Amino acid sequence: MNKTSNQMQVAIYQQAKKGKGFCGDSYFYSETESEFICAIADGLGSGKFAKESSQIVIDIIKNNRYDSVQQIIKKCNKQLYGKRGAVLGILKIDLNSHNYTFSSIGNIGLIIIAPHSKNRRNIPSGGYLAGYERSVKVMEGMLECEMNFIMFSDGVKEADLAQNYLKNPNVHELIETFAMTNTTERQDDTTLIAMRYEE
């Protein structure tokens, strides 16, 4: 899936785990004139019940997209009480102030590739969302023109992240190359979202 807007370009790869009819990952992104938001939720395990938990998280994000990252995670956590649980990564970009915030609980990762500053990679908070009180760490930074954000679930391995094509400024080509070089069945549910900011 590909999408181009005035300021954010988005391209997505998603594949279910080998032998599963449902991908346990869910994702969402949205852009307005002032803000961009993107999230990946990964339900614990795989299959139908994992999808149910991850979709609960995404539905909450859709309905609360203008809240802060911390507020959204708190609401998602509360709704997962008694459910299977999920891990979550959520990125918000303020297109007016040129600030971005990202937080993840569990194994959703983010790499930021910038043309004029050092690349960054998040360190997720351990655990998962299941209704229990927990702290939230937030990574913040300043948005740069031609900055790429690569968000991924645990189906994307370290060997994948070491590939030079992840530095491709064309996010659509990046995702196409990832798909072409990963033709075997995946051992985990896999979601890779490549985003690029251009003024």
HUTA-V142139 format. One record per residue. N is the residue number from 1. RES is the residue in three letters. SS is DSSP state (a for helix, b for strand, c for the rest). OMEGA is omega in whole degrees, 0 to 359 (NA if undefined). NEAR is the number of other ideal C-beta (glycine too) atoms within 10 Angstrom. Layout:
# HUTA-V142139
n-><N & N>
res-><RES & RES>
ss-><SS & SS>
omega-><OMEGA & OMEGA>
near-><NEAR & NEAR>
This chain:
# HUTA-V142139
n-><1 & 2 & 3 & 4 & 5 & 6 & 7 & 8 & 9 & 10 & 11 & 12 & 13 & 14 & 15 & 16 & 17 & 18 & 19 & 20 & 21 & 22 & 23 & 24 & 25 & 26 & 27 & 28 & 29 & 30 & 31 & 32 & 33 & 34 & 35 & 36 & 37 & 38 & 39 & 40 & 41 & 42 & 43 & 44 & 45 & 46 & 47 & 48 & 49 & 50 & 51 & 52 & 53 & 54 & 55 & 56 & 57 & 58 & 59 & 60 & 61 & 62 & 63 & 64 & 65 & 66 & 67 & 68 & 69 & 70 & 71 & 72 & 73 & 74 & 75 & 76 & 77 & 78 & 79 & 80 & 81 & 82 & 83 & 84 & 85 & 86 & 87 & 88 & 89 & 90 & 91 & 92 & 93 & 94 & 95 & 96 & 97 & 98 & 99 & 100 & 101 & 102 & 103 & 104 & 105 & 106 & 107 & 108 & 109 & 110 & 111 & 112 & 113 & 114 & 115 & 116 & 117 & 118 & 119 & 120 & 121 & 122 & 123 & 124 & 125 & 126 & 127 & 128 & 129 & 130 & 131 & 132 & 133 & 134 & 135 & 136 & 137 & 138 & 139 & 140 & 141 & 142 & 143 & 144 & 145 & 146 & 147 & 148 & 149 & 150 & 151 & 152 & 153 & 154 & 155 & 156 & 157 & 158 & 159 & 160 & 161 & 162 & 163 & 164 & 165 & 166 & 167 & 168 & 169 & 170 & 171 & 172 & 173 & 174 & 175 & 176 & 177 & 178 & 179 & 180 & 181 & 182 & 183 & 184 & 185 & 186 & 187 & 188 & 189 & 190 & 191 & 192 & 193 & 194 & 195 & 196 & 197 & 198 & 199>
res-><MET & ASN & LYS & THR & SER & ASN & GLN & MET & GLN & VAL & ALA & ILE & TYR & GLN & GLN & ALA & LYS & LYS & GLY & LYS & GLY & PHE & CYS & GLY & ASP & SER & TYR & PHE & TYR & SER & GLU & THR & GLU & SER & GLU & PHE & ILE & CYS & ALA & ILE & ALA & ASP & GLY & LEU & GLY & SER & GLY & LYS & PHE & ALA & LYS & GLU & SER & SER & GLN & ILE & VAL & ILE & ASP & ILE & ILE & LYS & ASN & ASN & ARG & TYR & ASP & SER & VAL & GLN & GLN & ILE & ILE & LYS & LYS & CYS & ASN & LYS & GLN & LEU & TYR & GLY & LYS & ARG & GLY & ALA & VAL & LEU & GLY & ILE & LEU & LYS & ILE & ASP & LEU & ASN & SER & HIS & ASN & TYR & THR & PHE & SER & SER & ILE & GLY & ASN & ILE & GLY & LEU & ILE & ILE & ILE & ALA & PRO & HIS & SER & LYS & ASN & ARG & ARG & ASN & ILE & PRO & SER & GLY & GLY & TYR & LEU & ALA & GLY & TYR & GLU & ARG & SER & VAL & LYS & VAL & MET & GLU & GLY & MET & LEU & GLU & CYS & GLU & MET & ASN & PHE & ILE & MET & PHE & SER & ASP & GLY & VAL & LYS & GLU & ALA & ASP & LEU & ALA & GLN & ASN & TYR & LEU & LYS & ASN & PRO & ASN & VAL & HIS & GLU & LEU & ILE & GLU & THR & PHE & ALA & MET & THR & ASN & THR & THR & GLU & ARG & GLN & ASP & ASP & THR & THR & LEU & ILE & ALA & MET & ARG & TYR & GLU & GLU>
ss-><c & b & b & b & c & c & c & b & b & b & b & b & b & b & b & c & c & c & c & c & c & c & c & c & b & b & b & b & b & b & b & c & c & c & b & b & b & b & b & b & b & b & b & c & c & c & c & a & a & a & a & a & a & a & a & a & a & a & a & a & a & a & a & c & c & c & c & c & a & a & a & a & a & a & a & a & a & a & a & c & c & c & c & c & c & b & b & b & b & b & b & b & b & b & c & c & c & c & b & b & b & b & b & b & b & c & c & c & b & b & b & b & b & c & c & c & c & c & c & b & b & c & c & c & b & c & c & c & b & c & c & c & c & c & c & c & c & c & b & b & b & b & c & c & c & c & b & b & b & b & b & b & c & c & c & c & c & a & a & a & a & c & c & a & a & a & a & c & c & c & a & a & a & a & a & a & a & a & a & a & c & c & c & c & c & c & c & c & c & b & b & b & b & b & b & b & b & c & c>
omega-><180 & 179 & 176 & 178 & 181 & 185 & 182 & 171 & 184 & 173 & 190 & 169 & 174 & 181 & 178 & 175 & 179 & 176 & 182 & 179 & 179 & 169 & 181 & 176 & 170 & 180 & 179 & 170 & 181 & 178 & 170 & 178 & 186 & 189 & 173 & 177 & 177 & 181 & 169 & 173 & 182 & 177 & 182 & 184 & 180 & 177 & 190 & 184 & 174 & 178 & 180 & 181 & 182 & 180 & 174 & 180 & 182 & 178 & 177 & 180 & 179 & 183 & 182 & 190 & 182 & 174 & 176 & 177 & 181 & 180 & 180 & 180 & 179 & 179 & 178 & 180 & 181 & 183 & 182 & 178 & 180 & 177 & 182 & 180 & 181 & 169 & 190 & 167 & 182 & 180 & 174 & 179 & 174 & 185 & 176 & 181 & 181 & 173 & 172 & 175 & 179 & 174 & 176 & 173 & 183 & 194 & 172 & 186 & 177 & 171 & 178 & 181 & 186 & 182 & 187 & 177 & 184 & 175 & 181 & 174 & 183 & 170 & 185 & 169 & 181 & 175 & 182 & 179 & 179 & 176 & 182 & 183 & 181 & 178 & 182 & 175 & 182 & 174 & 182 & 178 & 178 & 180 & 175 & 174 & 180 & 176 & 177 & 174 & 179 & 181 & 188 & 174 & 189 & 174 & 175 & 187 & 180 & 178 & 176 & 185 & 179 & 184 & 182 & 182 & 176 & 178 & 180 & 180 & 178 & 186 & 179 & 176 & 179 & 181 & 178 & 179 & 177 & 180 & 182 & 181 & 179 & 184 & 178 & 181 & 184 & 179 & 176 & 170 & 188 & 172 & 176 & 180 & 178 & 183 & 180 & 178 & 174 & 182 & NA>
near-><11 & 12 & 14 & 13 & 13 & 10 & 16 & 20 & 19 & 21 & 21 & 19 & 20 & 18 & 18 & 20 & 20 & 12 & 8 & 19 & 8 & 17 & 24 & 29 & 31 & 27 & 22 & 18 & 21 & 14 & 18 & 11 & 8 & 11 & 15 & 23 & 20 & 24 & 29 & 29 & 33 & 31 & 29 & 19 & 16 & 21 & 17 & 12 & 15 & 25 & 23 & 16 & 26 & 31 & 17 & 20 & 30 & 19 & 15 & 23 & 25 & 12 & 11 & 14 & 18 & 12 & 16 & 14 & 22 & 15 & 12 & 24 & 25 & 17 & 16 & 25 & 23 & 13 & 17 & 25 & 11 & 8 & 17 & 18 & 24 & 30 & 26 & 28 & 26 & 27 & 25 & 21 & 25 & 13 & 19 & 9 & 11 & 15 & 13 & 23 & 16 & 24 & 24 & 26 & 26 & 21 & 17 & 27 & 20 & 24 & 17 & 23 & 20 & 18 & 10 & 8 & 12 & 7 & 11 & 14 & 12 & 19 & 9 & 19 & 17 & 10 & 12 & 21 & 26 & 17 & 14 & 12 & 7 & 15 & 7 & 16 & 13 & 16 & 18 & 10 & 16 & 11 & 19 & 16 & 13 & 13 & 21 & 23 & 25 & 23 & 27 & 25 & 27 & 16 & 25 & 23 & 14 & 7 & 7 & 16 & 14 & 8 & 13 & 7 & 14 & 19 & 12 & 19 & 13 & 14 & 23 & 16 & 13 & 22 & 21 & 16 & 17 & 22 & 12 & 9 & 11 & 17 & 6 & 7 & 11 & 17 & 10 & 19 & 27 & 23 & 25 & 26 & 25 & 26 & 24 & 23 & 20 & 13 & 10>
